[in-house]
Amino acid sequence: MALTSIGFAQTKQVPKTLSYEKAVELAIKNSLDIKQIDRKLQKIETTNKELDKKSERLSIPGIDYPEKEDDWNQLLYSLEKEDKEKKLNEFSARYTKRMLEDTIRNLFHSIEFSVLDLQDYDQQIQLKQKELQIAKVRYSVGKISRYDYDLIKTSLEGMKRTKEQKRLELQKQKLELNKYLRLNNLDEYTLVSIPYQYQPITLTDAELNSHAVRASHTNMDVVAKENGISLQQLLIDQNLVLGNRKIQQEDVYIANTENLKLKEDIREGVKREYANLKLTEERIELLLYRKEVMKQELQNDMVRLKYGKISKFSIEEKKMQLSELERQYTESVKEYELAKIHFQNLYVSGSNL
């Protein structure tokens, strides 16, 4: 695996490495949301023990009183409620961890891209500096105008300002990552690059529809709403609701209708994401083609350079253009694979949550 340095330490000490897996482990360990869910699960466990005791008391034979049936109904409701709350929180914990994995993966990718982009931009600045040196000589002998010389000089100054902006953006990304990791000094670490291999995804209409339906049933909002609707219906069935029973039943019907609409929106969202993946595949194929064409052009130019038909500077420019195409291709492949992993994790594998 390649290493992406994000440290700026002045010592010659060998930098510590940080893998994606370790970063996810730290993020989960530090997650306040997961800690809150754990506390809720502990509270549910305590409540269930109290309900078990109440069930034992109500089960004692020979003890009857007017409100006993109501107490049984309330107990059944409470047991069902705690069971649903437990399942919902367990689901929420798994969902939160999956989202953290997604977030850390994206931040790793963003930081690696920014580091490589800065390195590539440094090369572009060096090339522009050479161009300025040549322009200075040509201007001194009257080959170009002062305007043309100043144009190149202004372009170089703009590139240096852009480089500083890119450096600040990288700093922001590192701060965002460390918000999850809480390391004392993230700059001491070298990120282990996540390997990506371009593998297009192909689904039949039936498979896509199946995945879309699965996604609509494993979405966190849908699961939470269904949980609330189920409990409200149980209250009505157990005659534990206050007020007009008919109105309460109507509220359940409305909530169910809203949830059906949410599921439909999610299914359409899945299909849109898949369509976007296919569009990205087309862009990657186009970049691959342009890359091969540029390589052939560079080979031809090397021959022309040998016979003095073009300058060495032109070759350097062509190499920079090829380098930029390769960068765009690599970046597009990584973005595609990130989007595909997100698609598969949250939709295709949603039922595994």
Solvent accessible surface area in square Angstrom, and as a share of the most:
residue,aa,sasa,rsa
1,M,162,0.72
2,A,69,0.54
3,L,104,0.52
4,T,8,0.04
5,S,65,0.42
6,I,1,0.00
7,G,23,0.22
8,F,115,0.48
9,A,70,0.54
10,Q,169,0.75
11,T,95,0.55
12,K,204,0.86
13,Q,135,0.60
14,V,125,0.72
15,P,76,0.48
16,K,94,0.40
17,T,79,0.46
18,L,4,0.02
19,S,36,0.23
20,Y,32,0.12
21,E,116,0.52
22,K,89,0.38
23,A,0,0.00
24,V,15,0.08
25,E,100,0.45
26,L,29,0.14
27,A,2,0.02
28,I,43,0.22
29,K,143,0.61
30,N,26,0.13
31,S,14,0.09
32,L,116,0.58
33,D,91,0.47
34,I,13,0.07
35,K,83,0.35
36,Q,80,0.36
37,I,12,0.06
38,D,64,0.33
39,R,134,0.49
40,K,94,0.40
41,L,42,0.21
42,Q,116,0.51
43,K,147,0.62
44,I,13,0.07
45,E,101,0.45
46,T,81,0.47
47,T,43,0.25
48,N,40,0.20
49,K,118,0.50
50,E,97,0.43
51,L,19,0.09
52,D,76,0.39
53,K,106,0.45
54,K,59,0.25
55,S,30,0.20
56,E,120,0.54
57,R,143,0.52
58,L,14,0.07
59,S,68,0.44
60,I,80,0.41
61,P,118,0.74
62,G,80,0.77
63,I,87,0.44
64,D,120,0.62
65,Y,79,0.30
66,P,126,0.79
67,E,97,0.43
68,K,33,0.14
69,E,126,0.57
70,D,86,0.44
71,D,42,0.22
72,W,79,0.28
73,N,30,0.15
74,Q,71,0.32
75,L,1,0.00
76,L,85,0.42
77,Y,25,0.10
78,S,23,0.15
79,L,59,0.30
80,E,65,0.29
81,K,71,0.30
82,E,20,0.09
83,D,57,0.30
84,K,43,0.18
85,E,47,0.21
86,K,90,0.38
87,K,125,0.53
88,L,30,0.15
89,N,13,0.06
90,E,59,0.26
91,F,20,0.08
92,S,21,0.14
93,A,13,0.10
94,R,110,0.40
95,Y,42,0.16
96,T,26,0.15
97,K,75,0.32
98,R,44,0.16
99,M,72,0.32
100,L,17,0.09
101,E,52,0.23
102,D,12,0.06
103,T,44,0.25
104,I,0,0.00
105,R,23,0.09
106,N,66,0.34
107,L,20,0.10
108,F,6,0.03
109,H,15,0.07
110,S,34,0.22
111,I,0,0.00
112,E,13,0.06
113,F,61,0.25
114,S,12,0.08
115,V,12,0.07
116,L,79,0.39
117,D,18,0.09
118,L,22,0.11
119,Q,97,0.43
120,D,15,0.08
121,Y,26,0.10
122,D,46,0.24
123,Q,91,0.40
124,Q,50,0.22
125,I,13,0.07
126,Q,104,0.46
127,L,25,0.12
128,K,41,0.17
129,Q,66,0.29
130,K,103,0.44
131,E,43,0.19
132,L,29,0.15
133,Q,120,0.53
134,I,82,0.42
135,A,3,0.03
136,K,124,0.52
137,V,97,0.56
138,R,113,0.41
139,Y,78,0.30
140,S,84,0.54
141,V,98,0.56
142,G,64,0.61
143,K,141,0.60
144,I,31,0.16
145,S,56,0.36
146,R,129,0.47
147,Y,154,0.58
148,D,59,0.30
149,Y,26,0.10
150,D,50,0.26
151,L,100,0.50
152,I,32,0.16
153,K,84,0.35
154,T,77,0.45
155,S,46,0.29
156,L,11,0.06
157,E,76,0.34
158,G,22,0.21
159,M,27,0.12
160,K,98,0.42
161,R,148,0.54
162,T,46,0.27
163,K,69,0.29
164,E,75,0.33
165,Q,119,0.53
166,K,53,0.23
167,R,97,0.35
168,L,88,0.44
169,E,76,0.34
170,L,4,0.02
171,Q,61,0.27
172,K,127,0.54
173,Q,29,0.13
174,K,6,0.03
175,L,121,0.60
176,E,63,0.28
177,L,0,0.00
178,N,33,0.17
179,K,120,0.51
180,Y,54,0.20
181,L,2,0.01
182,R,128,0.47
183,L,33,0.16
184,N,164,0.84
185,N,66,0.34
186,L,10,0.05
187,D,37,0.19
188,E,70,0.31
189,Y,39,0.15
190,T,7,0.04
191,L,2,0.01
192,V,22,0.13
193,S,12,0.08
194,I,28,0.14
195,P,92,0.58
196,Y,41,0.16
197,Q,133,0.59
198,Y,47,0.18
199,Q,102,0.45
200,P,72,0.45
201,I,18,0.09
202,T,110,0.64
203,L,31,0.16
204,T,80,0.47
205,D,115,0.60
206,A,74,0.57
207,E,77,0.35
208,L,22,0.11
209,N,71,0.37
210,S,51,0.33
211,H,22,0.10
212,A,0,0.00
213,V,68,0.39
214,R,81,0.30
215,A,2,0.02
216,S,0,0.00
217,H,91,0.41
218,T,19,0.11
219,N,38,0.19
220,M,41,0.18
221,D,83,0.43
222,V,0,0.00
223,V,30,0.17
224,A,41,0.32
225,K,95,0.40
226,E,65,0.29
227,N,19,0.10
228,G,38,0.36
229,I,21,0.10
230,S,40,0.26
231,L,17,0.08
232,Q,51,0.23
233,Q,51,0.23
234,L,36,0.18
235,L,39,0.19
236,I,1,0.00
237,D,83,0.43
238,Q,35,0.15
239,N,117,0.60
240,L,43,0.21
241,V,28,0.16
242,L,160,0.79
243,G,70,0.67
244,N,85,0.44
245,R,112,0.41
246,K,167,0.71
247,I,104,0.53
248,Q,41,0.18
249,Q,74,0.33
250,E,92,0.41
251,D,71,0.37
252,V,7,0.04
253,Y,139,0.53
254,I,80,0.40
255,A,32,0.25
256,N,64,0.33
257,T,68,0.39
258,E,102,0.46
259,N,5,0.03
260,L,112,0.56
261,K,111,0.47
262,L,45,0.22
263,K,21,0.09
264,E,86,0.39
265,D,65,0.34
266,I,25,0.13
267,R,72,0.26
268,E,80,0.36
269,G,15,0.14
270,V,0,0.00
271,K,70,0.30
272,R,150,0.55
273,E,53,0.24
274,Y,25,0.09
275,A,51,0.40
276,N,87,0.45
277,L,5,0.03
278,K,61,0.26
279,L,109,0.54
280,T,20,0.12
281,E,19,0.08
282,E,116,0.52
283,R,113,0.41
284,I,0,0.00
285,E,88,0.39
286,L,100,0.50
287,L,11,0.05
288,L,64,0.32
289,Y,143,0.54
290,R,114,0.42
291,K,24,0.10
292,E,89,0.40
293,V,58,0.34
294,M,31,0.14
295,K,75,0.32
296,Q,96,0.43
297,E,69,0.31
298,L,24,0.12
299,Q,110,0.49
300,N,76,0.39
301,D,16,0.08
302,M,91,0.40
303,V,87,0.50
304,R,114,0.41
305,L,53,0.27
306,K,161,0.68
307,Y,151,0.57
308,G,62,0.60
309,K,145,0.62
310,I,35,0.18
311,S,58,0.37
312,K,142,0.60
313,F,48,0.20
314,S,42,0.27
315,I,4,0.02
316,E,50,0.22
317,E,69,0.31
318,K,40,0.17
319,K,89,0.38
320,M,32,0.14
321,Q,90,0.40
322,L,20,0.10
323,S,33,0.21
324,E,48,0.22
325,L,8,0.04
326,E,68,0.30
327,R,58,0.21
328,Q,60,0.26
329,Y,41,0.16
330,T,63,0.36
331,E,26,0.12
332,S,10,0.06
333,V,12,0.07
334,K,26,0.11
335,E,76,0.34
336,Y,1,0.00
337,E,11,0.05
338,L,15,0.07
339,A,44,0.34
340,K,17,0.07
341,I,42,0.21
342,H,48,0.21
343,F,0,0.00
344,Q,63,0.28
345,N,29,0.15
346,L,25,0.12
347,Y,36,0.14
348,V,33,0.19
349,S,32,0.20
350,G,0,0.00
351,S,66,0.43
352,N,115,0.59
353,L,17,0.08
